[in-house]
C-alpha cells in the first residue's frame, strides 16, 4: 500500500507547524492524523514524540509506514479526538507540549466513492468517519421530516431545508435512498444551482455529514480536552474549513483568553483566569498559490493559542442542536 502521506499535503501545513513551534524532545498530539502531514513535520524535530489520533481505520493503517520510520516516536490510536486527554494518559503522558487539529472531512475521504462523502462520485450513502454507528442512509431513511429539516438547516446552512426534507421524505416512500447520486438528484430538483456556484446538494451533504459524525460536539469536547492536557506554554493549533467550526474555535479561545470583566458602571464580575493567550487575533488563511494548487483550501482558517498556567475552565453546556442518538432513538 502506498503511504497516505505521500499523496496528500496538509492545508496550511507550514503555517500550522510554525504556530505549533515544536521543540526538541517535546510531546505532541496530532489529533486528526489523516495522512500524517503534521506528524511528519513534528517528527523532523529531533527527539519529539507524537500521538496520532484518527477515527478512520484506513488513515491509521496508512500511517504504519511512518510509525516504522519514526523508530518508536509515533504512536497511532484509532479513536475520536474528543478523547485525546484519556488517550494521552493511557500512553503515559499526563501533559503535552502541543496539540494540532485539522477539523472536518479529509480529501482522502472525499475522493473515495465507497465512503459516500461526496456526490461527485456515486457510492453508498455512508459518510461515517469511524465506520461505526448509523450511516447517512439510515438518517435519511428514518429521521422525522422536521428533524431532518433542522439537521440540514443547522449543520448545512441550507435555507431551503424544509423543502429539501419534504422532498426526501416523499422520495423515500417510493424507494430507499441508498446512494450519493440518488440523494443529490433529489436535492437538485429543489435547490436550483447557478453557473459558478456550489452544487445544489453541497449544503445538504455537509449537514448530514456533520450530523452523522457529531462533528461539532466532537470539536467542542476536543478543545476542552486539549485545554486540560496542555502544559503551561504548550500550544493549540486548529485548522477549520467552514464557519460553524471556526465559530466554535473562535468562541472557545476568546472565552478562555479573557481576563476579569466589569465596567465603571457595574461591579467586577468574578471570572476564571485566562487559560490561553491568543497567538492569532485574526485567523491565518491560505495564500493564492496554495488555493490555486488545492481549491479545497480556500475556506481554511487557522487559529492558535498558548496555554497559560491557569487551571482549565469548567466544561461548557452541551449545545441544544440535534443529537444523533436522540434522532435515531425517536425515529
C-alpha positions in Angstrom: 0.0 0.0 0.0 1.3 3.5 -0.8 1.7 5.5 2.4 -1.1 8.0 2.6 1.2 10.9 3.4 3.0 10.6 0.0 -0.2 11.7 -1.8 -1.5 14.4 0.4 -0.3 17.8 1.6 -1.9 19.3 4.7 -3.8 22.6 4.1 -1.9 25.4 5.9 0.6 22.8 6.9 3.7 25.1 7.1 1.7 27.7 9.0 0.3 25.2 11.4 3.6 23.7 12.3 5.2 27.2 12.7 2.4 28.1 15.1 2.8 24.9 17.0 6.6 25.6 17.2 7.7 22.0 18.1 10.7 21.8 20.4 13.3 19.1 20.6 12.2 16.2 22.8 8.6 17.7 23.1 5.5 15.6 23.2 2.7 16.5 20.7 -0.7 15.3 19.7 -1.8 15.2 16.1 -5.5 15.0 16.9 -6.6 14.4 13.4 -3.8 12.3 11.9 -5.3 11.8 8.4 -2.4 11.4 6.0 0.2 12.3 8.7 1.3 15.6 7.3 1.6 17.4 10.7 3.1 14.3 12.3 5.9 14.0 9.7 6.8 17.7 10.2 6.8 17.4 14.0 8.9 14.3 13.9 11.5 16.1 11.8 12.4 17.9 15.1 14.9 15.8 17.0 13.6 13.7 19.9 9.9 14.7 19.5 7.2 12.2 20.2 3.8 12.3 18.6 0.5 10.7 19.5 -1.6 10.5 16.2 -5.4 10.1 16.6 -7.9 9.3 13.9 -11.4 7.8 13.8 -10.7 6.3 10.4 -9.0 2.9 10.5 -7.9 3.5 6.8 -5.9 6.6 7.9 -4.4 4.6 10.8 -3.4 1.8 8.6 -1.9 4.2 6.1 0.3 5.6 8.9 2.0 2.3 9.8 5.0 3.1 7.5 5.6 6.4 9.3 5.4 4.5 12.6 8.2 2.2 11.4 10.3 5.1 10.2 9.9 7.1 13.4 11.6 4.4 15.4 9.1 4.4 18.2 8.5 8.1 18.4 5.0 7.9 16.8 2.0 6.2 18.4 -1.2 5.8 16.4 -4.6 5.4 18.1 -7.9 4.8 16.3 -10.4 6.8 18.4 -12.3 10.1 18.5 -10.2 13.2 19.1 -12.6 14.2 21.8 -10.9 11.5 23.9 -7.4 12.9 23.5 -6.8 13.6 27.2 -7.6 10.0 28.1 -5.5 8.8 25.1 -2.5 10.8 26.3 -3.0 9.4 29.9 -3.2 5.8 28.6 0.1 6.4 26.6 1.8 7.6 29.9 1.7 11.4 29.2 -0.1 13.5 31.8 0.6 16.6 29.9 1.9 17.5 26.4 3.7 20.4 24.7 1.2 20.9 21.8 -2.0 19.8 20.1 -2.8 20.3 16.4 -6.2 19.7 14.8 -7.3 19.7 11.1 -11.1 19.6 11.5 -13.6 18.1 9.2 -13.6 15.6 6.4 -10.3 14.8 4.7 -9.5 14.9 1.0 -8.8 11.2 1.1 -12.3 10.5 2.4 -13.9 12.8 -0.2 -12.0 11.2 -3.0 -13.1 7.6 -2.1 -16.5 6.9 -3.6 -17.1 4.0 -1.3 -17.1 6.2 1.8 -20.1 8.2 0.5 -19.0 11.7 1.5 -19.2 13.3 -1.9 -21.8 13.3 -4.8 -19.0 13.8 -7.4 -18.6 10.0 -7.4 -21.6 7.8 -7.0 -21.3 5.5 -4.0 -23.2 4.2 -0.9 -24.7 7.0 1.2 -22.5 6.3 4.2 -20.5 9.4 5.4 -19.2 7.8 8.6 -15.6 8.8 9.5 -15.2 6.0 12.0 -17.3 3.5 10.0 -19.4 2.6 13.0 -22.9 3.7 14.0 -25.8 4.9 11.8 -25.0 5.9 8.2 -26.3 8.9 6.3 -28.7 6.5 4.6 -30.0 5.4 8.0 -30.7 9.0 8.9 -32.3 9.9 5.5 -34.5 6.7 5.8 -35.8 7.2 9.3 -35.4 10.8 10.7 -38.7 12.6 11.0 -39.2 15.4 8.4 -39.0 18.3 10.9 -35.8 16.9 12.4 -34.3 16.2 9.0 -35.0 19.9 8.1 -33.3 21.1 11.3 -30.2 18.9 10.5 -29.9 20.3 7.0 -30.5 23.9 8.2 -28.4 24.0 11.3 -25.4 22.0 10.1 -25.6 22.6 6.4 -26.9 26.2 6.5 -29.3 25.3 3.7 -32.0 28.0 3.5 -34.4 25.6 1.6 -34.0 22.9 4.2 -37.7 22.4 4.8 -38.4 21.9 1.1 -35.4 19.5 0.8 -36.6 17.5 3.8 -40.1 17.3 2.4 -38.7 16.0 -0.9 -36.5 13.4 0.8 -39.5 12.1 2.8 -41.7 11.9 -0.3 -38.9 10.1 -2.2 -38.1 7.6 0.5 -41.8 6.5 0.4 -41.3 5.5 -3.2 -37.9 3.8 -2.8 -35.0 3.7 -0.4 -32.4 6.5 -0.9 -29.1 4.5 -0.7 -26.6 6.3 -2.9 -25.0 9.7 -3.0 -26.2 10.3 -6.6 -29.8 9.4 -5.6 -29.8 12.0 -2.8 -28.0 14.6 -4.9 -30.6 14.3 -7.6 -33.5 14.7 -5.1 -31.9 17.9 -3.7 -31.1 19.3 -7.1 -34.8 19.2 -8.0 -35.5 21.5 -5.1 -32.4 23.8 -4.9 -31.6 25.4 -8.2 -27.9 25.9 -8.9 -26.4 28.8 -10.9 -23.3 28.7 -13.0 -20.2 29.3 -10.9 -21.9 28.5 -7.6 -21.5 25.3 -5.5 -23.5 22.2 -6.4 -27.1 22.5 -5.1 -26.6 19.4 -2.9 -23.4 20.7 -1.2 -25.1 22.1 1.9 -27.4 19.1 2.4 -24.4 16.7 2.2 -22.4 18.9 4.6 -25.3 19.0 7.1 -25.8 15.2 7.0 -22.1 14.5 7.3 -21.6 16.8 10.3 -24.7 15.3 12.0 -23.7 11.6 11.3 -20.3 12.2 12.8 -21.5 14.7 15.5 -18.5 16.8 14.4 -19.4 20.0 16.2 -19.9 18.2 19.6 -16.6 16.4 19.0 -14.8 19.6 18.2 -16.0 21.3 21.4 -15.1 18.3 23.5 -11.7 18.1 21.8 -10.9 21.7 22.6 -11.8 21.2 26.2 -9.6 18.1 26.4 -6.7 19.9 24.8 -7.1 22.6 27.5 -6.8 20.0 30.2 -3.8 18.2 28.8 -1.6 21.1 27.6 1.4 22.1 29.7 1.9 25.9 30.5 3.4 27.2 27.4 2.0 24.4 25.3 0.3 25.4 22.1 -3.1 24.6 20.5 -3.4 25.0 16.7 -6.7 24.4 14.9 -7.4 24.5 11.2 -11.1 24.6 10.3 -12.9 24.7 7.0 -16.3 26.3 7.4 -18.0 28.9 9.5 -19.6 26.6 12.0 -16.3 25.0 13.0 -14.4 28.3 13.0 -17.1 29.9 15.2 -16.7 27.2 17.9 -12.9 27.6 17.8 -13.0 31.4 17.9 -15.5 31.5 20.8 -13.6 28.9 22.8 -10.3 30.7 22.5 -11.9 34.1 23.1 -13.7 32.9 26.3 -10.5 31.2 27.5 -8.4 34.2 26.7 -10.4 36.8 28.6 -9.3 38.4 31.8 -11.8 39.5 34.6 -14.7 41.6 33.4 -16.7 44.6 34.7 -17.1 48.2 33.8 -17.1 51.6 35.6 -20.9 51.2 35.9 -21.0 47.6 37.1 -19.1 45.8 39.7 -16.2 43.4 38.7 -17.6 40.0 37.6 -15.6 37.1 39.1 -14.2 35.2 36.2 -11.8 32.3 35.8 -8.2 33.4 34.9 -7.3 33.2 31.2 -6.2 29.6 30.4 -4.9 30.6 26.9 -3.0 33.5 25.4 -4.1 34.2 21.8 -1.4 33.9 19.1 -3.7 34.8 16.2 -6.0 37.8 16.7 -7.3 37.1 13.2 -7.3 33.7 11.5 -4.5 32.8 9.2 -5.8 31.9 5.7 -4.1 30.2 2.7 -2.3 32.3 0.1 -3.3 32.5 -3.6 -0.7 29.9 -4.6 -2.0 27.3 -2.1 -5.6 27.9 -3.2 -4.6 27.5 -6.9 -2.9 24.2 -6.1 -5.7 23.0 -3.9 -9.1 24.7 -4.3 -10.4 22.9 -1.2 -8.1 25.1 0.8 -10.0 28.3 0.0 -12.2 28.2 3.1 -9.5 27.2 5.6 -8.8 29.2 8.7 -6.1 28.7 11.3 -6.3 29.9 14.9 -3.7 29.3 17.6 -3.2 30.0 21.3 -0.7 29.2 24.0 -1.6 27.6 27.3 -1.2 29.7 30.5 -0.6 28.3 33.9 -4.2 28.9 35.0 -6.5 26.0 35.7 -8.7 24.7 32.9 -12.1 26.4 32.8 -15.2 24.3 33.6 -16.7 22.5 30.6 -19.4 24.3 28.8 -23.0 23.2 28.5 -23.8 20.9 25.5 -25.4 22.9 22.7 -29.1 22.3 22.0 -28.7 21.2 18.4 -30.0 17.8 17.3 -28.1 14.7 18.6 -27.7 11.6 16.6 -28.7 9.3 19.4 -31.9 11.2 20.1 -33.0 11.4 16.5 -32.3 7.7 15.8 -34.0 6.7 19.0 -37.1 8.6 18.2 -37.2 7.6 14.5 
